[in-house]
């Protein structure tokens, strides 16, 4: 070892300093060898080569890290795009739609113009899927997406929410511009589509909600959806602009639905009974059970105010089951109290949804047996439209009812198809002619002829006619002169609670035999 006093070689200090810098990460460090070309210079040359190798390795590693980072970022962007895009149509999905609505709401604060949301639901898509298959359905959805894109502006966003439901975010626009876009979208969907050798249509019901201060993306979607269902209710294939009254109506339906769920168990439902009479004698041949809701706060509520809501919510099955059980049980109680006055049938309305009840036949059979009521004394009233548009399931249920011996009656005849060919093939015994057909028979000779022709048609089909809505003696006499055998209406009696029915029957019997 050479001491400092003996004169240290400066190359050793340079070598030590270079190694320290390399260890600290300065890979650009290089040392200059001397001309001695001795062992120290050899070490310096070796360290320089090591530094160059390390710098090359590190540079390559940096490039690899940069490339991998860029690839991960691209993959992440692609995944985010996939997460926000509908795979079938390439449109935005619900996630991206929500982001675009929020952006539009934020931007509208500065511009002063309002954004809007359109919700579209195809009106006949299920039929396309059912008849042509899901492949054809997918092709229709892709074409619908293309047409919607052609109807909007570049600044707007079209999204598929799922199934056959789409939405559009319209950025800052006037109400007139927004409605123009909505109607243009509707018009684009009017043209037919060719799917293989088949021609189909994919028209839509469209709801429009224009934003107001304080609106959120959630409230805009909710209100546009409400407007879309309003369009469905207005006959479909139209555009409806949201109005606050629509939300109030939805909230009211929701409240009624919740209260109706408790009405059965809470003992709030009751039946009243209206007589069906033989016109010539006044004899009561039947009693129709009519549902009433005695609301604890709002008093008596008539069926027109809640039956449709019950059908939409599925509660109609529970209500129908209660009406069947209570009506047949009441018939048994009348039989026990006054057997000489109760040779009539019980008429009960059966909704379309109840035909799909898997336990309907068993429930009817068990209810009749439990109350010792013959099946022939029960008449189920089913609307004309349901009977005429019945499918395989309905056919099987109706056949089972006929085999059981229960009577079937066409209800509201004259408000649906009223087809001669259909009438002859209907699985029914009687036809109830709707009251709307007899309102003017006292003053309109043409209407008299029309009603007479309907009665003859029903008779020719081998069915018996019951005309409802008879309010005057003149109407009763005219109908009897036309050959009508049975009638129902306020002229013969308003609906009554069960405890008053027997008194009414006894009064009519005394009048008939006096």
C-alpha positions as CSV (number, residue, x, y, z in Angstrom):
1,X,0.0,0.0,0.0
2,X,1.3,3.5,-0.8
3,X,0.9,6.1,1.9
4,X,-0.1,9.7,1.4
5,X,3.3,10.8,2.5
6,X,4.9,8.6,-0.2
7,X,2.7,10.2,-2.9
8,X,-0.6,8.4,-3.7
9,X,-1.4,7.7,-7.4
10,X,-4.3,10.2,-8.2
11,X,-5.9,7.5,-10.4
12,X,-6.8,5.6,-7.2
13,X,-8.8,8.6,-5.9
14,X,-10.5,9.0,-9.3
15,X,-11.3,5.3,-9.3
16,X,-12.8,5.4,-5.8
17,X,-14.9,8.5,-6.7
18,X,-16.1,6.9,-9.9
19,X,-17.2,3.7,-8.1
20,X,-19.1,5.8,-5.5
21,X,-20.9,7.8,-8.2
22,X,-21.8,4.5,-10.0
23,X,-23.1,3.1,-6.8
24,X,-25.2,6.2,-6.3
25,X,-26.9,5.6,-9.7
26,X,-24.9,7.9,-11.9
27,X,-24.4,5.5,-14.7
28,X,-23.0,8.1,-17.0
29,X,-19.8,8.2,-14.9
30,X,-16.7,7.5,-16.9
31,X,-13.0,7.6,-15.9
32,X,-10.1,8.4,-18.1
33,X,-7.2,5.9,-18.0
34,X,-3.6,7.1,-18.2
35,X,-1.0,6.3,-20.7
36,X,0.7,3.9,-18.3
37,X,-1.5,1.1,-19.3
38,X,-0.7,-0.7,-16.0
39,X,-2.9,-2.6,-13.5
40,X,-4.8,0.6,-12.3
41,X,-5.6,1.6,-15.9
42,X,-6.9,-1.9,-16.5
43,X,-9.2,-1.6,-13.4
44,X,-10.4,1.8,-14.7
45,X,-11.1,0.4,-18.1
46,X,-13.0,-2.5,-16.5
47,X,-15.1,-0.2,-14.4
48,X,-15.9,2.0,-17.5
49,X,-17.1,-1.1,-19.4
50,X,-19.2,-2.1,-16.4
51,X,-20.7,1.4,-16.3
52,X,-21.5,1.2,-20.0
53,X,-23.2,-2.2,-19.6
54,X,-25.2,-1.0,-16.7
55,X,-26.3,2.1,-18.5
56,X,-27.4,0.0,-21.5
57,X,-29.3,-2.4,-19.3
58,X,-31.0,0.4,-17.4
59,X,-31.9,2.2,-20.6
60,X,-33.4,-1.0,-22.0
61,X,-35.3,-1.6,-18.7
62,X,-36.6,2.0,-18.8
63,X,-37.9,1.5,-22.3
64,X,-39.5,-1.8,-21.4
65,X,-41.2,-0.2,-18.4
66,X,-42.4,2.7,-20.6
67,X,-43.7,0.3,-23.2
68,X,-45.4,-1.8,-20.6
69,X,-46.9,1.2,-18.9
70,X,-48.2,2.5,-22.3
71,X,-49.7,-0.9,-23.0
72,X,-51.4,-1.0,-19.6
73,X,-52.8,2.4,-20.1
74,X,-54.2,1.4,-23.5
75,X,-55.7,-1.8,-22.0
76,X,-57.2,0.2,-19.2
77,X,-58.7,2.7,-21.7
78,X,-60.1,-0.2,-23.8
79,X,-61.6,-1.9,-20.7
80,X,-63.1,1.4,-19.6
81,X,-64.5,1.8,-23.1
82,X,-65.9,-1.7,-23.0
83,X,-67.4,-1.0,-19.6
84,X,-69.2,2.1,-21.0
85,X,-70.2,0.7,-24.4
86,X,-73.0,-1.7,-25.4
87,X,-71.4,-4.7,-26.9
88,X,-74.1,-5.4,-29.5
89,X,-74.7,-1.9,-30.9
90,X,-71.6,0.0,-30.0
91,X,-73.7,2.7,-28.4
92,X,-73.0,4.1,-25.0
93,X,-74.4,2.1,-22.1
94,X,-76.1,3.2,-18.9
95,X,-72.8,4.1,-17.2
96,X,-71.6,6.4,-20.0
97,X,-75.1,7.8,-20.4
98,X,-75.1,8.9,-16.8
99,X,-71.8,10.6,-17.2
100,X,-72.9,12.4,-20.4
101,X,-76.1,13.6,-18.6
102,X,-74.1,15.0,-15.7
103,X,-71.7,16.7,-18.1
104,X,-74.7,18.2,-20.0
105,X,-76.2,19.5,-16.8
106,X,-72.9,21.1,-15.7
107,X,-72.4,22.8,-19.1
108,X,-75.9,24.1,-19.2
109,X,-75.3,26.2,-16.1
110,X,-73.0,28.4,-18.2
111,X,-74.8,28.4,-21.5
112,X,-78.3,28.9,-20.2
113,X,-79.8,26.3,-22.5
114,X,-81.3,23.2,-21.2
115,X,-80.2,19.6,-21.9
116,X,-82.8,16.9,-22.2
117,X,-83.2,13.1,-22.0
118,X,-85.2,10.9,-24.4
119,X,-86.2,7.4,-23.4
120,X,-87.4,5.1,-26.2
121,X,-88.9,1.6,-25.9
122,X,-89.7,-0.4,-29.0
123,X,-93.4,-1.3,-29.2
124,X,-93.3,-4.7,-30.8
125,X,-89.9,-6.1,-30.1
126,X,-91.0,-9.1,-28.1
127,X,-93.1,-10.4,-31.0
128,X,-90.0,-10.2,-33.3
129,X,-87.9,-12.2,-30.8
130,X,-90.7,-14.7,-30.3
131,X,-91.4,-15.3,-34.0
132,X,-88.0,-14.8,-35.7
133,X,-85.6,-15.6,-32.9
134,X,-83.0,-13.6,-31.0
135,X,-80.6,-13.4,-33.9
136,X,-83.2,-11.4,-35.8
137,X,-83.9,-9.4,-32.7
138,X,-80.3,-8.4,-32.4
139,X,-80.2,-7.4,-36.1
140,X,-83.2,-5.1,-35.4
141,X,-81.5,-3.5,-32.4
142,X,-78.4,-2.8,-34.5
143,X,-80.5,-1.1,-37.2
144,X,-82.5,0.9,-34.6
145,X,-79.2,2.1,-33.2
146,X,-78.0,3.2,-36.6
147,X,-81.3,5.1,-37.3
148,X,-81.2,6.8,-33.9
149,X,-77.6,8.0,-34.5
150,X,-78.8,9.5,-37.8
151,X,-81.5,11.4,-36.1
152,X,-79.4,13.2,-33.5
153,X,-76.6,15.8,-33.7
154,X,-72.9,15.1,-33.2
155,X,-73.0,16.6,-29.7
156,X,-75.8,14.3,-28.6
157,X,-75.3,10.8,-27.1
158,X,-77.4,7.7,-28.0
159,X,-77.3,4.9,-25.5
160,X,-78.8,1.4,-25.2
161,X,-80.1,0.8,-21.7
162,X,-80.7,-2.9,-22.2
163,X,-83.2,-5.1,-24.0
164,X,-85.2,-2.9,-26.5
165,X,-84.8,0.3,-24.5
166,X,-82.7,3.2,-25.7
167,X,-82.0,6.7,-24.5
168,X,-80.6,9.9,-26.0
169,X,-78.9,12.8,-24.2
170,X,-79.5,16.1,-26.0
171,X,-77.1,18.8,-25.1
172,X,-78.0,22.5,-24.7
173,X,-81.1,23.1,-26.9
174,X,-84.4,24.9,-26.9
175,X,-87.6,23.0,-26.3
176,X,-88.5,23.3,-29.9
177,X,-85.1,21.8,-31.0
178,X,-85.5,19.0,-28.5
179,X,-88.9,18.0,-29.7
180,X,-87.8,18.2,-33.3
181,X,-85.1,15.6,-32.5
182,X,-87.5,13.4,-30.7
183,X,-90.0,13.4,-33.6
184,X,-87.2,12.9,-36.1
185,X,-86.1,9.8,-34.1
186,X,-89.7,8.6,-34.2
187,X,-89.9,9.2,-38.0
188,X,-86.7,7.3,-38.6
189,X,-88.2,4.2,-36.9
190,X,-91.4,4.3,-39.0
191,X,-89.9,2.5,-42.0
192,X,-90.0,-1.3,-42.1
193,X,-86.9,-3.5,-41.8
194,X,-85.9,-6.5,-43.8
195,X,-84.7,-9.4,-41.7
196,X,-83.9,-12.2,-44.1
197,X,-87.1,-12.8,-46.0
198,X,-89.3,-11.2,-43.3
199,X,-90.5,-7.6,-43.1
200,X,-90.8,-6.2,-39.5
201,X,-91.3,-2.8,-37.9
202,X,-89.6,-1.4,-34.8
203,X,-91.5,1.7,-33.9
204,X,-91.1,3.2,-30.5
205,X,-92.8,5.0,-27.7
206,X,-90.7,8.0,-26.7
207,X,-90.7,10.0,-23.5
208,X,-89.0,13.4,-23.3
209,X,-87.8,15.2,-20.2
210,X,-86.3,18.7,-20.5
211,X,-84.1,19.6,-17.5
212,X,-85.0,22.3,-15.0
213,X,-82.7,23.9,-12.3
214,X,-81.9,21.4,-9.6
215,X,-82.5,18.3,-11.7
216,X,-80.1,15.4,-11.4
217,X,-79.2,12.7,-13.9
218,X,-81.4,10.3,-11.9
219,X,-84.4,12.5,-11.9
220,X,-84.1,13.2,-15.6
221,X,-84.0,9.5,-16.4
222,X,-86.9,8.8,-14.1
223,X,-89.1,11.5,-15.6
224,X,-88.3,10.6,-19.2
225,X,-89.2,7.0,-18.3
226,X,-92.5,8.2,-16.9
227,X,-93.2,10.1,-20.1
228,X,-92.3,7.1,-22.1
229,X,-94.9,5.0,-20.3
230,X,-97.4,7.8,-20.9
231,X,-96.7,7.4,-24.6
232,X,-97.3,3.6,-24.2
233,X,-100.6,4.4,-22.6
234,X,-101.6,6.8,-25.4
235,X,-101.5,4.1,-28.0
236,X,-97.8,3.7,-28.5
237,X,-95.6,4.9,-31.4
238,X,-95.8,8.6,-30.2
239,X,-93.8,11.2,-28.4
240,X,-94.8,12.5,-24.9
241,X,-93.2,15.4,-23.1
242,X,-92.9,15.0,-19.4
243,X,-95.2,17.1,-17.2
244,X,-95.1,17.2,-13.4
245,X,-98.7,15.9,-13.3
246,X,-97.3,12.6,-14.7
247,X,-95.0,12.2,-11.7
248,X,-97.9,12.9,-9.4
249,X,-100.0,10.3,-11.1
250,X,-97.2,7.7,-10.8
251,X,-96.8,8.6,-7.1
252,X,-100.5,8.2,-6.6
253,X,-100.5,4.8,-8.3
254,X,-97.6,3.7,-6.1
255,X,-99.4,4.9,-3.0
256,X,-102.7,3.1,-4.0
257,X,-100.7,0.0,-4.8
258,X,-99.1,0.0,-1.4
259,X,-102.5,0.6,0.3
260,X,-104.2,-2.0,-1.8
261,X,-101.7,-4.7,-0.7
262,X,-103.1,-4.2,2.8
263,X,-106.7,-3.9,1.8
264,X,-107.4,-7.7,1.7
265,X,-105.8,-8.6,5.0
266,X,-107.1,-5.4,6.6
267,X,-110.7,-6.2,5.8
268,X,-111.2,-3.2,3.7
269,X,-112.7,-5.0,0.7
270,X,-116.4,-5.8,0.3
271,X,-118.7,-7.1,-2.4
272,X,-122.0,-5.7,-3.5
273,X,-124.4,-7.5,-5.7
274,X,-126.5,-6.3,-8.7
275,X,-129.4,-8.5,-10.0
276,X,-129.6,-10.0,-13.5
277,X,-133.3,-10.4,-14.4
278,X,-135.5,-12.1,-16.9
279,X,-137.1,-9.2,-18.7
280,X,-140.5,-10.8,-19.2
281,X,-141.1,-11.8,-15.6
282,X,-138.7,-9.8,-13.5
283,X,-137.3,-13.0,-12.0
284,X,-133.8,-12.7,-10.7
285,X,-131.6,-15.2,-12.6
286,X,-128.3,-14.0,-11.3
287,X,-126.4,-11.7,-9.1
288,X,-123.2,-10.0,-10.2
289,X,-120.5,-9.6,-7.5
290,X,-119.0,-6.1,-7.7
291,X,-115.9,-5.2,-5.7
292,X,-115.8,-2.2,-3.5
293,X,-112.9,-0.8,-1.4
294,X,-113.8,0.9,1.9
295,X,-110.6,3.0,2.4
296,X,-110.1,4.0,6.0
297,X,-109.3,7.6,5.0
298,X,-110.9,8.2,1.6
299,X,-114.1,6.3,2.1
300,X,-115.7,4.2,-0.7
301,X,-113.5,3.7,-3.7
302,X,-115.0,2.3,-6.9
303,X,-113.2,-0.4,-9.0
304,X,-112.5,2.0,-11.9
305,X,-110.1,3.8,-9.6
306,X,-108.0,0.7,-8.6
307,X,-108.6,-2.3,-10.9
308,X,-106.2,-1.1,-13.6
309,X,-103.5,-0.5,-11.0
310,X,-104.1,-3.9,-9.5
311,X,-103.7,-5.4,-13.0
312,X,-100.4,-3.5,-13.6
313,X,-99.0,-4.5,-10.2
314,X,-100.1,-8.1,-10.3
315,X,-102.4,-7.6,-7.3
316,X,-105.4,-8.5,-9.5
317,X,-104.6,-12.2,-8.8
318,X,-105.0,-11.7,-5.0
319,X,-108.1,-9.6,-5.5
320,X,-109.6,-12.1,-7.9
321,X,-108.9,-14.9,-5.4
322,X,-110.6,-13.0,-2.6
323,X,-113.7,-12.2,-4.7
324,X,-114.1,-15.8,-5.7
325,X,-113.8,-17.1,-2.1
326,X,-116.0,-14.4,-0.6
327,X,-118.6,-14.5,-3.4
328,X,-119.1,-18.3,-3.3
329,X,-119.1,-18.3,0.5
330,X,-121.8,-15.6,0.5
331,X,-123.9,-17.7,-1.9
332,X,-123.7,-20.6,0.6
333,X,-124.8,-18.3,3.4
334,X,-127.8,-17.2,1.3
335,X,-128.6,-20.8,0.5
336,X,-128.7,-21.6,4.2
337,X,-130.8,-18.5,5.1
338,X,-133.4,-18.6,2.3
339,X,-133.2,-21.6,0.1
340,X,-136.5,-20.8,-1.6
341,X,-135.1,-17.5,-2.9
342,X,-131.7,-18.5,-4.1
343,X,-132.2,-20.4,-7.3
344,X,-129.9,-17.8,-9.1
345,X,-126.4,-17.9,-10.5
346,X,-123.4,-15.9,-9.1
347,X,-121.6,-13.8,-11.7
348,X,-118.0,-13.1,-11.0
349,X,-115.6,-11.1,-13.3
350,X,-112.4,-13.0,-14.3
351,X,-109.4,-10.9,-15.4
352,X,-107.1,-11.9,-18.3
353,X,-104.2,-12.4,-15.8
354,X,-106.2,-14.9,-13.8
355,X,-106.4,-17.3,-16.8
356,X,-102.7,-17.8,-16.3
357,X,-103.1,-18.7,-12.6
358,X,-101.7,-22.3,-12.4
359,X,-104.1,-23.1,-9.5
360,X,-107.2,-21.4,-11.0
361,X,-109.1,-24.6,-11.8
362,X,-108.2,-26.3,-8.6
363,X,-109.1,-23.2,-6.6
364,X,-112.5,-22.9,-8.2
365,X,-113.3,-26.6,-7.7
366,X,-112.2,-26.5,-4.1
367,X,-114.1,-23.3,-3.3
368,X,-117.3,-24.7,-4.8
369,X,-116.9,-28.0,-3.0
370,X,-116.1,-26.4,0.3
371,X,-119.3,-24.3,0.2
372,X,-121.5,-27.0,-1.3
373,X,-122.2,-24.9,-4.4
374,X,-122.9,-26.6,-7.7
375,X,-120.6,-25.5,-10.6
376,X,-123.6,-24.6,-12.7
377,X,-124.4,-21.8,-10.3
378,X,-121.1,-20.0,-10.9
379,X,-120.8,-17.8,-14.1
380,X,-117.4,-16.3,-14.9
381,X,-117.6,-13.1,-16.9
382,X,-114.6,-12.7,-19.2
383,X,-114.1,-9.7,-21.5
384,X,-114.6,-10.1,-25.2
385,X,-111.1,-9.2,-26.1
386,X,-109.6,-11.8,-23.9
387,X,-111.8,-14.6,-25.3
388,X,-111.1,-13.6,-28.9
389,X,-107.3,-13.3,-28.6
390,X,-106.8,-16.4,-26.4
391,X,-103.7,-18.5,-26.8
392,X,-103.0,-22.1,-26.0
393,X,-102.9,-21.5,-22.3
394,X,-106.1,-19.7,-22.2
395,X,-107.8,-22.3,-24.4
396,X,-106.7,-25.0,-22.0
397,X,-108.0,-23.1,-18.9
398,X,-111.3,-22.2,-20.6
399,X,-111.7,-25.9,-21.7
400,X,-111.1,-26.9,-18.1
401,X,-113.8,-24.5,-16.8
402,X,-116.3,-25.9,-19.3
403,X,-115.5,-29.4,-18.2
404,X,-115.9,-28.3,-14.6
405,X,-119.4,-27.2,-15.5
406,X,-118.9,-23.5,-14.7
407,X,-120.8,-21.0,-16.9
408,X,-118.8,-18.6,-19.1
409,X,-120.1,-15.3,-20.2
410,X,-118.6,-12.7,-22.7
411,X,-118.4,-9.4,-20.9
412,X,-118.6,-5.9,-22.5
413,X,-119.6,-7.3,-25.9
414,X,-119.6,-4.5,-28.4
415,X,-116.4,-2.8,-27.2
416,X,-113.9,-5.2,-28.7
417,X,-113.7,-7.2,-31.9
418,X,-117.4,-8.0,-32.2
419,X,-116.7,-10.4,-35.1
420,X,-119.3,-12.8,-36.4
421,X,-116.8,-15.6,-37.0
422,X,-115.3,-15.1,-33.6
423,X,-118.7,-15.1,-31.9
424,X,-119.6,-18.5,-33.3
425,X,-116.4,-20.1,-31.9
426,X,-116.3,-18.5,-28.5
427,X,-116.4,-20.9,-25.5
428,X,-119.2,-19.2,-23.8
429,X,-122.9,-19.6,-22.9
430,X,-124.1,-16.0,-22.6
431,X,-123.1,-12.6,-23.9
432,X,-123.4,-9.4,-22.0
433,X,-124.0,-6.5,-24.4
434,X,-122.2,-3.4,-23.3
435,X,-124.4,-0.5,-22.0
436,X,-122.9,1.9,-24.4
437,X,-124.9,0.3,-27.2
438,X,-128.3,1.0,-25.7
439,X,-127.9,4.6,-24.5
440,X,-129.6,6.1,-27.6
441,X,-132.1,3.4,-28.5
442,X,-135.0,5.5,-27.2
443,X,-134.2,8.4,-29.6
444,X,-132.2,6.9,-32.4
445,X,-134.1,4.5,-34.8
446,X,-130.8,3.5,-36.4
447,X,-129.4,2.5,-33.0
448,X,-132.5,0.5,-32.4
449,X,-132.0,-1.5,-35.6
450,X,-128.3,-1.9,-34.7
451,X,-129.0,-3.3,-31.3
452,X,-131.8,-5.6,-32.7
453,X,-129.3,-6.9,-35.2
454,X,-126.7,-7.6,-32.5
455,X,-129.3,-9.5,-30.5
456,X,-130.3,-11.6,-33.5
457,X,-126.6,-12.3,-34.2
458,X,-126.0,-13.5,-30.6
459,X,-129.1,-15.8,-30.8
460,X,-128.0,-17.1,-34.2
461,X,-124.6,-18.1,-32.6
462,X,-126.5,-20.2,-30.1
463,X,-125.9,-17.8,-27.2
464,X,-128.1,-16.0,-24.7
465,X,-127.9,-12.2,-24.5
466,X,-127.9,-10.1,-21.3
467,X,-128.0,-6.3,-21.9
468,X,-126.5,-4.2,-19.2
469,X,-127.1,-0.6,-18.3
470,X,-130.9,-0.7,-18.5
471,X,-132.0,2.5,-16.6
472,X,-135.6,3.1,-17.8
473,X,-138.8,1.1,-18.3
474,X,-138.8,2.3,-21.9
475,X,-135.4,0.7,-22.6
476,X,-136.6,-2.5,-20.9
477,X,-139.7,-2.6,-23.1
478,X,-137.8,-1.9,-26.3
479,X,-135.3,-4.6,-25.6
480,X,-137.9,-7.2,-24.7
481,X,-139.7,-6.3,-28.0
482,X,-136.4,-7.0,-29.8
483,X,-136.4,-10.5,-28.3
484,X,-133.9,-9.8,-25.5
485,X,-134.5,-12.3,-22.6
486,X,-132.3,-10.9,-19.8
487,X,-131.1,-7.5,-18.6
488,X,-129.2,-5.8,-15.8
489,X,-129.1,-2.1,-14.7
490,X,-130.3,0.5,-12.3
491,X,-133.9,0.0,-13.4
492,X,-133.8,-3.4,-11.8
493,X,-131.6,-2.5,-8.9
494,X,-128.4,-0.8,-7.9
495,X,-125.6,-2.9,-6.4
496,X,-126.4,-3.7,-2.8
497,X,-124.5,-5.1,0.2
498,X,-125.2,-8.8,0.9
499,X,-127.4,-8.2,3.9
500,X,-129.9,-6.3,1.7
501,X,-130.0,-8.7,-1.2
502,X,-132.5,-11.2,0.3
503,X,-135.0,-8.4,1.1
504,X,-134.7,-7.3,-2.5
505,X,-135.3,-10.8,-3.8
506,X,-138.3,-11.3,-1.5
507,X,-139.8,-8.0,-2.6
508,X,-139.3,-8.9,-6.3
509,X,-140.9,-12.4,-5.7
510,X,-143.9,-10.9,-4.0
511,X,-144.3,-8.4,-6.9
512,X,-144.1,-11.2,-9.4
513,X,-146.8,-13.3,-7.8
514,X,-149.1,-10.5,-6.6
